Amino acid sequence: MLKQNLIALLTIVRKEWIRIIRIWIQTLIPPVITMSLYFLIFGELVGKQIGKIGEFTYIEFIVPGLIMMSVITNAYGNVVSSFFGTKWQKNIEELLVSPTSAYTIVLGYTFGGVVRGLSVGFLVTLTSLFFTNLRIHNISLILFTVFLTSVLFSLGGFLNSLFAKKFDDVTIIPTFILTPLTYLGGVFYSVKNLPDVWQIISYGNPILYMVNAFRYGFLGVSDVNIYFALFILSLLSAVLFYINVRLMQSGYGIRN
């Protein structure tokens, strides 16, 4: 049974990778172009008017957040679109009648989202080198944070796809929840510059912890406690994984 599930897991991940590569003009290039515009407009043009944040230029400060933004949106978007497409086309029935376990299916699509999130993050990081010199403070923290974040939002995309009943449902959470939380997650500013009330509100935004942990890996500065940030990432990932597996086992959103 373990061998069967391992083969199933690798097959799902391979299928997702082939899907990403086959339509690379849609999956890999657009986020690179979008982030290049952010680097140019906010980093070069607006950033020169803002000046420095602490000891760093504005573009140095926002680059880690922009890389993380691309990872979040692509890891989430890959899983929600792929798994919902599988449901919509009734291909999910092939998995359901196979001996593949629920946790294997969840892990397979999650790792597929991680692959896309990390691939886009790597390309955006390379692109950022044309605009600024990246500092590396702690490479292990960078890799661990970006991996955990990809896992978390891949699981979030899977949960969204389970609840989605039509294509419009796939875009509601990214548009009305994910995007606002990302922009308010300290990508473009330090929360320490906000009034006290807004600082307290910002600390309730989980994306703030991901962005700051990632930024600390590059610059060595953070608005939050790094260990607490990693704890939040790990806890949320574990909770979402458990919820997704239980929903898959119950057949919610896939058997009706």
C-alpha positions as CSV (number, residue, x, y, z in Angstrom):
1,M,0.0,0.0,0.0
2,L,2.8,2.4,0.8
3,K,4.5,1.7,-2.5
4,Q,1.2,2.2,-4.4
5,N,0.7,5.6,-2.7
6,L,4.2,6.7,-3.3
7,I,3.8,5.9,-7.0
8,A,0.5,7.7,-7.0
9,L,2.1,10.7,-5.3
10,L,5.0,10.9,-7.8
11,T,2.5,10.5,-10.7
12,I,0.3,13.4,-9.6
13,V,3.4,15.7,-9.0
14,R,4.8,14.7,-12.4
15,K,1.4,15.4,-14.1
16,E,1.3,18.8,-12.4
17,W,4.9,19.6,-13.5
18,I,4.1,18.6,-17.1
19,R,1.0,20.8,-17.0
20,I,3.1,23.8,-15.8
21,I,5.8,23.3,-18.4
22,R,3.3,22.7,-21.3
23,I,1.6,26.1,-20.7
24,W,4.7,27.9,-19.5
25,I,3.7,31.1,-21.3
26,Q,0.7,31.2,-19.0
27,T,2.2,29.8,-15.8
28,L,5.8,31.1,-15.6
29,I,6.1,34.2,-17.8
30,P,3.2,36.5,-16.6
31,P,4.3,36.7,-13.0
32,V,7.9,37.5,-14.1
33,I,6.6,40.3,-16.2
34,T,4.2,41.6,-13.5
35,M,7.0,41.6,-10.9
36,S,9.4,43.3,-13.3
37,L,6.8,46.2,-13.5
38,Y,6.7,46.3,-9.7
39,F,10.5,46.5,-9.5
40,L,10.6,49.2,-12.1
41,I,7.7,51.4,-10.9
42,F,7.8,50.9,-7.1
43,G,11.5,50.1,-6.8
44,E,13.2,52.5,-9.3
45,L,10.7,55.3,-9.9
46,V,8.7,55.6,-6.7
47,G,11.5,54.2,-4.5
48,K,13.9,57.0,-5.4
49,Q,11.4,59.5,-4.1
50,I,10.9,57.6,-0.8
51,G,14.5,57.1,0.0
52,K,15.8,54.5,2.4
53,I,14.0,52.4,5.0
54,G,16.5,52.0,7.7
55,E,19.8,51.2,6.2
56,F,18.3,49.7,3.0
57,T,17.1,51.3,-0.3
58,Y,13.4,51.0,-0.9
59,I,13.9,48.5,-3.7
60,E,16.1,46.3,-1.5
61,F,13.4,46.4,1.2
62,I,10.5,45.4,-1.1
63,V,12.2,42.8,-3.3
64,P,11.8,39.9,-0.7
65,G,8.1,40.8,-0.3
66,L,7.5,40.9,-4.0
67,I,9.2,37.5,-4.5
68,M,7.0,36.1,-1.7
69,M,3.9,37.7,-3.3
70,S,4.6,35.8,-6.5
71,V,5.2,32.6,-4.7
72,I,1.9,32.9,-2.7
73,T,-0.3,33.7,-5.7
74,N,1.2,31.1,-8.0
75,A,1.2,28.2,-5.4
76,Y,-2.4,29.0,-4.6
77,G,-3.5,29.5,-8.1
78,N,-1.9,26.4,-9.5
79,V,-3.7,24.0,-7.1
80,V,-7.1,25.7,-7.1
81,S,-7.3,25.8,-10.9
82,S,-5.8,22.3,-11.4
83,F,-7.9,20.4,-8.9
84,F,-11.1,22.2,-9.7
85,G,-10.4,21.4,-13.4
86,T,-10.0,17.8,-12.4
87,K,-13.4,17.9,-10.6
88,W,-15.1,19.8,-13.4
89,Q,-13.9,17.3,-16.1
90,K,-14.8,14.4,-13.9
91,N,-11.2,13.1,-14.0
92,I,-11.3,13.0,-10.2
93,E,-13.4,9.8,-10.5
94,E,-10.3,7.9,-11.7
95,L,-8.5,8.8,-8.5
96,L,-11.5,8.0,-6.3
97,V,-11.9,4.5,-7.7
98,S,-8.1,3.8,-7.3
99,P,-6.5,2.7,-4.1
100,T,-4.9,6.1,-3.7
101,S,-5.4,7.5,-0.2
102,A,-6.9,10.9,0.5
103,Y,-3.7,12.2,2.1
104,T,-1.7,11.1,-1.0
105,I,-4.1,13.1,-3.3
106,V,-3.8,16.1,-1.1
107,L,0.0,15.9,-0.9
108,G,0.3,15.3,-4.7
109,Y,-1.6,18.4,-5.6
110,T,0.1,20.4,-2.8
111,F,3.6,19.5,-4.1
112,G,2.4,20.4,-7.6
113,G,1.6,23.9,-6.2
114,V,4.9,24.0,-4.4
115,V,6.8,23.2,-7.6
116,R,5.1,26.1,-9.4
117,G,5.5,28.5,-6.5
118,L,9.2,27.8,-6.2
119,S,9.8,27.9,-9.9
120,V,8.1,31.3,-10.2
121,G,9.9,32.5,-7.1
122,F,13.3,31.5,-8.5
123,L,12.6,33.3,-11.9
124,V,11.4,36.4,-10.1
125,T,14.5,36.4,-7.9
126,L,16.7,36.2,-11.0
127,T,14.8,39.0,-12.5
128,S,15.3,41.2,-9.4
129,L,19.0,41.0,-10.0
130,F,18.6,43.3,-13.0
131,F,17.2,46.0,-10.6
132,T,19.2,45.6,-7.4
133,N,21.9,43.6,-5.6
134,L,20.3,41.0,-3.4
135,R,21.8,40.5,0.1
136,I,21.7,37.1,1.7
137,H,21.6,37.0,5.5
138,N,20.4,33.4,6.1
139,I,20.0,31.2,3.1
140,S,18.5,28.3,5.2
141,L,15.8,30.6,6.5
142,I,15.0,31.8,3.0
143,L,14.6,28.3,1.6
144,F,12.6,27.0,4.6
145,T,10.3,30.0,4.7
146,V,9.5,29.9,0.9
147,F,8.9,26.2,1.0
148,L,6.5,26.4,4.0
149,T,4.7,29.3,2.4
150,S,4.3,27.4,-0.8
151,V,2.9,24.4,1.1
152,L,0.5,26.6,3.1
153,F,-1.0,28.3,0.1
154,S,-1.1,25.2,-2.0
155,L,-3.2,23.6,0.8
156,G,-5.3,26.8,0.8
157,G,-5.9,26.5,-2.9
158,F,-6.9,22.8,-2.5
159,L,-9.4,23.8,0.2
160,N,-10.8,26.5,-2.1
161,S,-11.2,24.0,-5.0
162,L,-13.1,21.6,-2.7
163,F,-15.7,24.2,-1.9
164,A,-15.9,25.7,-5.4
165,K,-18.9,24.6,-7.3
166,K,-18.4,26.8,-10.4
167,F,-15.5,28.7,-12.0
168,D,-16.5,32.0,-10.3
169,D,-15.9,30.4,-6.9
170,V,-12.3,29.8,-7.8
171,T,-11.6,33.6,-8.1
172,I,-13.5,34.9,-5.1
173,I,-11.0,34.1,-2.3
174,P,-7.9,35.3,-4.3
175,T,-9.7,38.5,-5.3
176,F,-11.4,39.5,-2.1
177,I,-9.2,37.9,0.6
178,L,-5.8,36.8,-0.7
179,T,-4.9,40.0,-2.6
180,P,-5.9,42.5,0.1
181,L,-4.0,40.5,2.8
182,T,-0.9,40.3,0.6
183,Y,-0.8,44.0,-0.1
184,L,-1.5,44.7,3.6
185,G,1.2,42.2,4.7
186,G,4.1,44.5,4.9
187,V,5.3,44.0,1.3
188,F,5.7,47.7,0.6
189,Y,6.2,49.1,4.1
190,S,7.3,48.3,7.6
191,V,4.4,47.9,10.0
192,K,6.4,49.8,12.6
193,N,5.7,53.0,10.6
194,L,1.9,52.5,11.1
195,P,-0.2,54.0,13.9
196,D,-0.5,51.7,16.9
197,V,-4.1,50.6,16.0
198,W,-3.1,49.6,12.5
199,Q,0.0,47.8,13.8
200,I,-2.2,45.7,16.1
201,I,-4.6,44.9,13.2
202,S,-1.6,44.0,10.9
203,Y,-0.3,41.5,13.4
204,G,-3.5,39.5,12.8
205,N,-2.5,39.1,9.1
206,P,-0.7,35.8,8.6
207,I,1.0,37.0,5.4
208,L,2.9,39.6,7.5
209,Y,4.8,36.8,9.2
210,M,5.7,35.1,6.0
211,V,6.9,38.2,4.3
212,N,9.0,39.3,7.4
213,A,10.5,35.9,7.9
214,F,11.5,35.8,4.2
215,R,12.8,39.4,4.4
216,Y,14.9,38.5,7.4
217,G,16.5,35.8,5.4
218,F,17.7,38.4,3.0
219,L,18.2,41.6,5.0
220,G,18.4,40.4,8.6
221,V,15.6,42.7,9.7
222,S,12.0,41.9,10.7
223,D,8.9,43.4,12.3
224,V,8.0,40.1,13.9
225,N,9.7,37.4,15.9
226,I,11.1,34.9,13.4
227,Y,10.5,31.8,15.5
228,F,6.9,32.8,16.1
229,A,6.5,33.4,12.3
230,L,7.8,29.9,11.5
231,F,5.5,28.5,14.2
232,I,2.5,30.2,12.6
233,L,3.5,28.9,9.1
234,S,3.9,25.3,10.4
235,L,0.7,25.4,12.5
236,L,-1.5,26.7,9.7
237,S,0.0,24.2,7.2
238,A,-0.7,21.3,9.6
239,V,-4.3,22.5,10.2
240,L,-5.1,23.0,6.5
241,F,-3.6,19.6,5.6
242,Y,-5.8,17.9,8.3
243,I,-8.9,19.7,7.1
244,N,-8.3,18.8,3.4
245,V,-7.6,15.2,4.2
246,R,-10.8,14.9,6.3
247,L,-12.9,16.6,3.6
248,M,-11.4,14.3,1.0
249,Q,-12.2,11.2,3.1
250,S,-15.8,12.4,3.6
251,G,-16.1,13.1,-0.2
252,Y,-17.1,16.7,0.4
253,G,-17.2,18.6,-2.9
254,I,-16.1,15.7,-5.0
255,R,-18.9,13.1,-4.8
256,N,-21.8,15.4,-5.8
